[in-house]
């Protein structure tokens, strides 16, 4: 059987650490290629002025965007790339800046899985609570319902 591509969706949560470890221990076979996908939130901040009652949205400046991207690169290297390098596992990192609505992240993961023709997508289900998930949706749920590749979801506790 030939080499497979395994796509692991990660963020800065402990659940992602557990999901990454689980994928390596239970799915990875010699010769497989691991693809890590991490979404960088958009550069917007909401400003609220209590005395004026003004609410506004501003974009990050270039310096802040670079700092956020560098943080993402450092975190990916320290938590995920280093263990892959030590084990000599071939990998690729996909850092993507986009809107962080659950649909857009889920669509992005599903689209990337299809374009890479991965054997499986592995991700954590974050327990947001029933009310929040009802109103905001779930990235995991989106991927489960829309991704054409098999999806493994690990529940975080």
C-alpha positions in Angstrom: 0.0 0.0 0.0 1.3 3.5 -0.9 2.0 6.5 1.2 -1.0 8.3 2.6 -1.6 11.9 3.5 -3.0 12.6 6.9 -4.5 16.1 7.6 -4.5 17.2 11.2 -6.4 20.4 12.1 -4.7 22.1 15.0 -5.0 25.1 17.2 -3.4 26.2 20.5 -5.6 23.9 22.7 -4.6 20.9 24.7 -7.2 19.0 22.7 -5.1 19.6 19.5 -2.0 18.2 21.3 -3.9 15.1 22.1 -5.4 14.8 18.6 -2.0 15.2 17.0 -0.4 12.6 19.3 -3.4 10.2 18.7 -3.0 10.6 14.9 0.7 9.7 15.1 0.2 6.7 17.3 -2.9 5.3 15.7 -3.0 6.4 12.0 0.6 7.1 10.9 2.5 4.4 9.1 6.0 4.5 7.8 6.1 6.6 4.6 2.9 8.5 5.3 3.0 12.3 5.1 1.4 14.5 7.8 -0.2 17.8 6.9 -0.9 20.2 9.7 -3.5 23.0 9.1 -3.9 26.0 11.4 -6.1 29.0 10.8 -4.8 32.4 11.9 -7.7 34.7 12.9 -8.3 37.9 10.9 -6.7 41.1 12.0 -9.6 43.0 13.5 -10.1 44.5 16.9 -13.2 46.0 18.4 -12.8 49.3 20.2 -15.3 50.4 22.7 -15.2 53.9 24.2 -17.4 54.0 27.3 -17.4 57.8 27.6 -18.4 58.3 23.9 -20.5 55.2 23.5 -18.6 54.5 20.2 -17.9 51.0 18.9 -15.6 50.6 16.0 -13.6 48.0 14.1 -10.0 48.6 13.0 -7.6 46.4 11.0 -4.3 45.4 12.5 -1.2 47.2 11.2 1.4 45.3 9.3 3.7 45.0 12.3 0.9 43.4 14.4 0.0 41.0 11.6 3.7 39.9 11.3 3.9 39.4 15.1 0.7 37.2 15.0 2.0 35.2 12.1 5.4 34.8 13.8 3.6 33.6 17.0 1.7 31.0 14.9 5.0 29.8 13.2 6.7 29.5 16.6 3.8 27.6 18.2 3.5 25.3 15.2 7.3 24.6 15.3 7.5 24.0 19.0 4.4 21.9 19.5 4.0 20.0 16.2 7.0 20.3 13.8 9.7 19.4 16.3 8.2 16.0 17.2 7.7 15.2 13.5 11.3 16.2 12.7 12.6 14.1 15.6 10.7 11.1 14.3 11.7 11.9 10.7 8.1 12.0 9.6 7.5 13.9 6.4 5.2 16.9 7.0 3.8 20.1 5.5 2.4 23.0 7.4 -0.6 25.0 6.2 -0.9 28.3 8.0 -3.9 30.2 6.7 -5.3 33.6 7.6 -9.0 33.8 7.1 -12.4 34.7 8.6 -12.9 32.6 11.7 -16.6 31.8 11.4 -17.1 28.1 11.9 -18.4 27.7 8.4 -15.4 29.4 6.8 -12.9 27.4 8.9 -14.8 24.2 8.2 -15.0 24.9 4.5 -11.3 25.7 4.4 -10.4 22.4 6.1 -12.7 20.5 3.8 -11.4 22.2 0.7 -7.8 21.6 1.7 -8.5 18.0 2.4 -10.0 17.5 -1.0 -7.2 19.4 -2.9 -4.5 17.4 -1.1 -6.5 14.1 -1.6 -5.8 13.1 2.0 -6.7 9.7 3.3 -8.2 11.1 6.5 -8.8 14.4 8.3 -8.2 14.3 12.1 -9.6 17.0 14.4 -10.7 17.6 18.0 -14.2 18.4 19.0 -14.1 21.3 21.4 -16.9 21.3 24.0 -18.4 24.7 23.6 -21.6 24.0 25.3 -25.0 23.3 23.8 -26.3 26.9 23.6 -23.1 28.3 22.1 -22.9 25.5 19.6 -26.5 25.9 18.6 -26.1 29.6 17.8 -22.5 29.6 16.5 -22.2 26.2 15.0 -19.3 23.9 15.1 -16.3 23.7 12.8 -16.1 20.0 13.5 -19.8 19.6 12.6 -19.3 21.5 9.4 -16.3 19.2 8.3 -18.2 16.1 9.3 -21.2 17.1 7.1 -19.3 18.6 4.1 -15.9 16.9 3.8 -15.5 14.3 1.1 -12.7 12.6 2.8 -13.0 10.4 5.9 -13.0 12.4 9.2 -11.9 11.2 12.6 -13.1 13.4 15.5 -11.6 13.0 19.0 -13.6 14.3 21.9 -11.8 16.6 24.3 -12.6 16.4 27.9 
